[in-house]
Amino acid sequence: QVRLVESVGKLVQAGDSLRLSCAASGRTCSNCAMGWFRQAPGKEREFVAAISWSGDSTFFADYVKGRFTISRDNAKNTVYLLMNSLKPEDTAVYYCAADADSPYGSSRIPGYDYWGQGTQVTVSS
């Protein structure tokens, strides 16, 4: 079992930046791609960003492209999501997830095997 724990989210203002982290522990998730997803109230969970095991490949949802960056430090078993130019519509619970079956990453929710508990990010206008 891989345990994922996200950093505590916070209330920020529009235009601010915030970095989330997700630390993995438990069974070693070798070659796991990692992803970030979010879920706003009353909406479906949606893809935000993903990164390959090596960190060489990243991809983003169109609505965060150019504003968010995903990175990872495998020595620390941690993945990061740097969110710049935050907008009120970015308000959501953010989840990190690990794909134990592929080192490449995916935007598909069913492709991920392990999930964090989620952390609330609120962006005020």
C-alpha positions as CSV (number, residue, x, y, z in Angstrom):
1,Q,0.0,0.0,0.0
2,V,1.3,3.5,-0.9
3,R,0.2,6.3,1.4
4,L,0.0,9.8,-0.1
5,V,-0.2,12.8,2.1
6,E,-0.8,16.3,0.6
7,S,0.4,19.5,2.3
8,V,-2.2,21.7,3.9
9,G,-4.0,24.0,1.5
10,K,-4.9,27.5,2.3
11,L,-7.0,30.5,1.5
12,V,-5.3,32.8,-1.0
13,Q,-6.2,35.8,-3.1
14,A,-6.6,35.9,-6.9
15,G,-3.2,36.3,-8.5
16,D,-1.3,34.7,-5.6
17,S,0.9,31.6,-5.9
18,L,0.8,28.5,-3.8
19,R,2.8,25.3,-3.8
20,L,1.3,22.0,-2.8
21,S,3.4,18.9,-2.0
22,C,2.5,15.3,-1.8
23,A,4.7,12.9,0.1
24,A,4.6,9.1,-0.5
25,S,5.3,6.5,2.1
26,G,4.7,2.8,2.7
27,R,5.3,0.4,-0.1
28,T,7.9,1.8,-2.5
29,C,6.1,3.0,-5.6
30,S,8.9,2.3,-8.0
31,N,8.3,3.7,-11.5
32,C,5.1,5.4,-10.4
33,A,3.8,8.3,-12.4
34,M,2.1,10.9,-10.3
35,G,-0.8,13.2,-11.0
36,W,-2.8,16.0,-9.4
37,F,-6.5,16.2,-9.7
38,R,-9.1,18.6,-8.2
39,Q,-12.8,18.6,-7.4
40,A,-14.8,21.7,-6.9
41,P,-18.1,21.6,-5.0
42,G,-20.9,20.1,-7.1
43,K,-18.5,19.1,-9.9
44,E,-16.7,16.0,-11.1
45,R,-13.1,15.4,-10.2
46,E,-10.9,16.6,-13.0
47,F,-7.4,16.2,-14.1
48,V,-4.9,19.0,-13.4
49,A,-1.3,17.8,-14.1
50,A,0.8,14.6,-14.3
51,I,4.5,13.8,-14.3
52,S,6.4,10.7,-15.4
53,W,8.5,8.7,-13.0
54,S,11.7,10.2,-14.4
55,G,10.3,13.7,-14.3
56,D,11.2,14.1,-18.0
57,S,7.6,14.3,-19.2
58,T,4.8,16.5,-17.8
59,F,1.4,17.5,-19.1
60,F,-1.4,19.7,-18.0
61,A,-5.0,20.4,-18.4
62,D,-5.7,23.3,-20.7
63,Y,-7.2,25.4,-17.9
64,V,-4.0,25.4,-15.9
65,K,-1.4,25.3,-18.7
66,G,1.1,28.1,-18.4
67,R,0.1,28.8,-14.8
68,F,0.8,25.5,-13.0
69,T,4.0,23.5,-12.8
70,I,4.4,19.9,-11.6
71,S,7.7,18.5,-10.4
72,R,9.0,15.7,-8.3
73,D,12.0,14.8,-6.1
74,N,12.3,11.0,-6.1
75,A,14.9,11.0,-3.4
76,K,12.3,12.5,-1.1
77,N,9.4,10.6,-2.6
78,T,7.6,13.9,-3.1
79,V,5.7,15.5,-5.9
80,Y,4.9,19.2,-6.1
81,L,2.3,21.4,-7.7
82,L,3.3,25.0,-8.1
83,M,0.2,27.1,-8.8
84,N,0.7,30.7,-10.1
85,S,-1.7,33.4,-11.0
86,L,-4.5,31.6,-9.1
87,K,-8.1,32.3,-10.1
88,P,-11.3,31.9,-8.1
89,E,-12.2,29.1,-10.4
90,D,-9.2,27.2,-9.2
91,T,-10.9,26.8,-5.8
92,A,-11.2,23.0,-5.2
93,V,-10.0,20.1,-3.1
94,Y,-6.7,19.0,-4.7
95,Y,-5.7,15.4,-4.7
96,C,-2.5,13.7,-5.6
97,A,-2.5,10.3,-7.0
98,A,0.0,7.5,-8.0
99,D,-0.1,5.3,-11.0
100,A,1.6,2.1,-10.0
101,D,1.2,0.5,-13.4
102,S,2.8,3.0,-15.7
103,P,5.8,5.3,-15.4
104,Y,4.5,7.7,-18.0
105,G,1.5,9.4,-16.4
106,S,-2.1,9.8,-17.5
107,S,-5.0,12.2,-17.3
108,R,-7.4,9.4,-16.7
109,I,-8.7,9.0,-13.1
110,P,-9.1,5.2,-13.4
111,G,-5.4,4.9,-14.3
112,Y,-4.4,5.9,-10.8
113,D,-4.1,3.3,-8.0
114,Y,-3.5,5.4,-4.9
115,W,-5.0,8.7,-3.8
116,G,-4.2,11.2,-1.1
117,Q,-6.9,12.5,1.2
118,G,-7.2,15.8,-0.5
119,T,-6.4,19.4,0.5
120,Q,-8.6,22.5,0.2
121,V,-7.4,25.4,-1.8
122,T,-9.6,28.5,-1.8
123,V,-9.0,31.4,-4.0
124,S,-10.8,34.6,-3.2
125,S,-11.5,37.3,-5.7
